[in-house]
Amino acid sequence: MGLLDTIRDVTRDSQMKELHRAIGEFAVAFEQMNGEIWACIMWQLQAAGLKDQSIAQILLAKQTADPLRELLKSLIGHMRPANPAEEKIIKNLFARHLTITKERNDYLHGIWHIGWGNEQTTDWSVATGYKLDRKKEVTNVTVFSFKVDDFETLTIEANALNQLFRRLSGCFTGPFAVEKNFKFDENGKAVELKASDKD
């Protein structure tokens, strides 16, 4: 093996590790975000008078992202009548959670080709993959092409939603007005209202 082959192998290994790291960080951030929704549900049930947390844990065990989101939506609708400003913020958070859940399901259940190539390949920074789906006896194939930055963008959104659902939970527990704790940024996303924003 010559020097060029060694450099090529080192480059490939380095780029593969970065892609695997980025995918793993997204997977962890996504589950932490769902853990915050889980905690928000627990607080809502406790506020409604549930004294034994083990009952809530039994009900929430094995619940994945979609059922957790729908359960929290129903609890909020039942326990806290929302004003229009509050409702707009909460809808924004749930819509973003729905989007990132779909992306997570596609990407983490997809079949990825990381580090694939041939003798002429010198760049392995793009992970390609696909996911098969079947609807009404028709098979669909979704093809992916991601770089580290693409996975990191998903991780940033999952971390942001984690913090936002924590803030929402704090509003419900307080109780504090949701619309006084959130604002919309220039992209139309609900974000935390910081103390400096109130000046």
VMD Tcl script that draws the C-alpha trace (Angstrom):
set ca {
  {0.00 0.00 0.00}
  {1.41 3.34 -1.06}
  {1.24 6.73 0.61}
  {-1.72 7.81 -1.54}
  {-3.68 4.71 -0.51}
  {-2.92 5.40 3.15}
  {-4.08 9.03 2.83}
  {-7.18 7.82 1.01}
  {-8.00 5.31 3.78}
  {-7.47 7.91 6.50}
  {-9.73 10.38 4.67}
  {-12.43 7.77 4.20}
  {-12.32 6.65 7.85}
  {-12.42 10.24 9.09}
  {-15.39 11.19 6.91}
  {-17.26 8.00 7.83}
  {-16.73 8.66 11.55}
  {-18.02 12.21 11.20}
  {-21.18 11.02 9.45}
  {-21.79 8.32 12.06}
  {-21.20 10.85 14.85}
  {-23.68 13.29 13.30}
  {-26.35 10.62 12.88}
  {-25.85 9.45 16.46}
  {-26.06 12.97 17.88}
  {-29.34 13.52 16.05}
  {-30.76 10.24 17.39}
  {-29.87 11.22 20.97}
  {-31.19 14.79 20.62}
  {-34.46 13.48 19.17}
  {-35.06 11.14 22.11}
  {-34.18 13.87 24.62}
  {-36.79 16.08 22.95}
  {-39.39 13.33 23.34}
  {-38.32 12.90 26.95}
  {-39.27 16.52 27.52}
  {-42.73 15.89 26.01}
  {-43.03 12.86 28.27}
  {-42.17 15.03 31.30}
  {-44.68 17.67 30.20}
  {-47.39 15.00 30.09}
  {-46.38 13.81 33.58}
  {-46.68 17.36 34.93}
  {-50.10 17.79 33.30}
  {-51.36 14.55 34.85}
  {-49.99 15.54 38.24}
  {-51.66 18.95 37.96}
  {-54.94 17.15 37.23}
  {-54.64 15.27 40.51}
  {-52.79 12.07 39.66}
  {-50.79 11.27 42.78}
  {-49.11 7.99 41.81}
  {-46.51 8.65 39.11}
  {-46.11 4.95 38.45}
  {-49.60 4.94 36.90}
  {-48.52 7.61 34.41}
  {-45.32 5.69 33.73}
  {-47.34 2.56 32.95}
  {-49.54 4.53 30.54}
  {-46.58 6.24 28.85}
  {-44.29 3.20 28.61}
  {-43.39 2.29 25.02}
  {-45.08 5.41 23.64}
  {-43.19 6.80 20.67}
  {-42.99 10.34 19.32}
  {-46.34 10.49 17.48}
  {-48.52 9.13 20.30}
  {-46.71 11.30 22.86}
  {-47.34 14.41 20.77}
  {-51.02 13.59 20.27}
  {-51.48 12.80 23.95}
  {-49.93 16.11 25.01}
  {-52.07 17.98 22.47}
  {-55.21 16.38 23.88}
  {-54.21 17.09 27.48}
  {-53.48 20.73 26.72}
  {-56.78 21.10 24.88}
  {-58.67 19.52 27.77}
  {-56.92 21.16 30.70}
  {-55.97 24.59 29.44}
  {-58.26 26.58 27.18}
  {-55.89 28.52 24.95}
  {-56.22 32.08 23.78}
  {-55.44 32.71 20.08}
  {-51.86 33.91 20.72}
  {-51.07 30.89 22.91}
  {-52.71 28.50 20.47}
  {-50.57 29.81 17.59}
  {-47.37 29.16 19.56}
  {-48.41 25.68 20.65}
  {-49.48 24.75 17.10}
  {-46.09 25.89 15.82}
  {-44.25 23.64 18.28}
  {-46.40 20.62 17.46}
  {-46.07 21.17 13.70}
  {-42.29 21.29 14.02}
  {-42.33 18.16 16.17}
  {-44.41 16.38 13.51}
  {-41.94 17.42 10.80}
  {-38.83 16.34 12.68}
  {-40.49 13.05 13.67}
  {-41.18 12.25 10.02}
  {-37.60 13.14 9.12}
  {-36.26 11.04 11.96}
  {-38.38 8.05 10.94}
  {-37.23 8.35 7.33}
  {-33.56 8.84 8.10}
  {-33.02 6.56 11.08}
  {-35.03 3.76 9.50}
  {-33.47 4.32 6.09}
  {-30.74 2.19 4.57}
  {-27.57 4.27 4.38}
  {-24.45 3.85 2.28}
  {-21.65 5.49 4.19}
  {-18.11 5.14 2.92}
  {-19.18 3.47 -0.29}
  {-17.31 4.09 -3.50}
  {-14.79 2.56 -5.85}
  {-11.07 2.83 -6.53}
  {-11.47 6.34 -7.94}
  {-13.53 7.71 -5.02}
  {-11.72 10.40 -3.02}
  {-14.64 12.02 -1.16}
  {-16.93 10.11 1.23}
  {-18.48 13.16 2.91}
  {-21.93 12.46 1.43}
  {-24.06 9.68 2.87}
  {-26.57 8.30 0.41}
  {-29.48 6.14 1.33}
  {-33.07 5.21 0.72}
  {-36.23 4.13 2.46}
  {-38.93 1.90 1.06}
  {-42.55 2.61 1.84}
  {-45.71 0.81 0.78}
  {-49.12 2.43 0.45}
  {-52.10 0.65 -1.10}
  {-49.91 -2.01 -2.70}
  {-47.64 0.59 -4.31}
  {-44.01 0.77 -3.24}
  {-42.38 4.18 -2.96}
  {-38.66 4.74 -2.72}
  {-37.34 7.88 -1.03}
  {-33.70 8.60 -1.78}
  {-31.48 10.58 0.61}
  {-28.21 12.42 0.16}
  {-26.88 13.96 3.37}
  {-23.71 15.60 4.63}
  {-22.68 16.09 8.24}
  {-24.14 19.63 8.18}
  {-27.57 18.25 7.22}
  {-27.68 15.95 10.27}
  {-26.35 18.75 12.47}
  {-29.20 21.00 11.32}
  {-31.67 18.34 12.47}
  {-29.85 18.07 15.81}
  {-30.05 21.83 16.32}
  {-33.82 21.74 15.71}
  {-34.30 18.77 18.07}
  {-32.29 20.54 20.79}
  {-34.29 23.73 20.26}
  {-37.60 21.87 20.53}
  {-36.34 20.12 23.65}
  {-35.79 23.50 25.30}
  {-39.06 24.91 23.98}
  {-41.15 22.02 25.31}
  {-39.36 22.43 28.66}
  {-40.33 26.11 28.66}
  {-43.91 25.21 27.69}
  {-44.05 22.72 30.55}
  {-42.85 25.46 32.90}
  {-45.63 27.73 31.68}
  {-48.23 25.09 32.43}
  {-46.74 24.24 35.81}
  {-46.34 27.89 36.87}
  {-48.88 28.73 35.61}
  {-47.45 31.41 33.36}
  {-48.81 32.92 30.15}
  {-47.37 31.08 27.15}
  {-47.48 34.19 24.95}
  {-45.31 36.04 27.48}
  {-42.62 33.36 27.29}
  {-42.39 32.86 23.52}
  {-42.11 34.97 20.39}
  {-41.83 34.25 16.67}
  {-38.51 34.72 14.90}
  {-38.02 36.07 11.39}
  {-38.59 32.56 9.96}
  {-41.95 32.18 11.69}
  {-40.64 29.74 14.31}
  {-41.68 30.00 17.94}
  {-38.63 30.71 20.10}
  {-38.09 31.53 23.76}
  {-38.68 35.09 24.81}
  {-35.58 36.15 26.73}
  {-35.46 38.79 29.45}
  {-33.51 41.07 27.06}
  {-36.39 40.86 24.54}
  {-38.75 42.47 27.04}
  {-36.77 45.71 27.32}
}
mol new
graphics top color blue
foreach p $ca { graphics top sphere $p radius 0.5 }
foreach p [lrange $ca 0 end-1] q [lrange $ca 1 end] { graphics top cylinder $p $q radius 0.2 }
display resetview
